[in-house]
Amino acid sequence: MTQIFGKDTEEYSGKYIALKDFDDETIVTSGNTILETYDNAIKKGYADPVVIYIPPKNMVQIY
């Protein structure tokens, strides 16, 4: 498991990642879809995973 924020996220570019919870930014799994990522985290025993998307590098994002 790795810490995500403040570090290079190129490995997860264009993927969803699951963090342990809102208080712990440790990545527990990653996947191509939200459901796949969430299910993998639950199977690994994390009761409240937080799934976020890491956009591809150099992607323009408009909110």
C-alpha positions, -999 to 999 in steps of 0.1 A, spaced: 0 0 0 12 35 -8 4 70 2 -12 89 -26 -14 126 -19 18 146 -24 33 118 -44 34 109 -81 1 94 -92 12 85 -128 8 48 -120 -29 53 -113 -35 77 -142 -70 72 -157 -80 47 -129 -101 47 -98 -83 41 -65 -97 32 -31 -84 47 1 -88 31 35 -112 58 47 -115 96 49 -88 98 76 -62 75 60 -50 83 25 -34 48 20 -43 32 -13 -57 -2 -8 -66 -11 -44 -72 3 -79 -93 -5 -109 -109 6 -141 -144 12 -128 -159 25 -96 -176 -8 -88 -146 -30 -95 -125 -8 -72 -151 -6 -44 -157 -44 -45 -120 -51 -44 -116 -29 -13 -145 -46 4 -131 -81 -4 -98 -70 12 -117 -62 44 -120 -24 43 -155 -15 56 -156 22 44 -133 26 14 -133 60 -3 -131 56 -41 -117 85 -62 -107 89 -98 -72 99 -108 -75 117 -142 -50 111 -170 -19 132 -168 -22 166 -186 -60 162 -188 -79 195 -186 -106 194 -160 -135 218 -158 -157 218 -128 
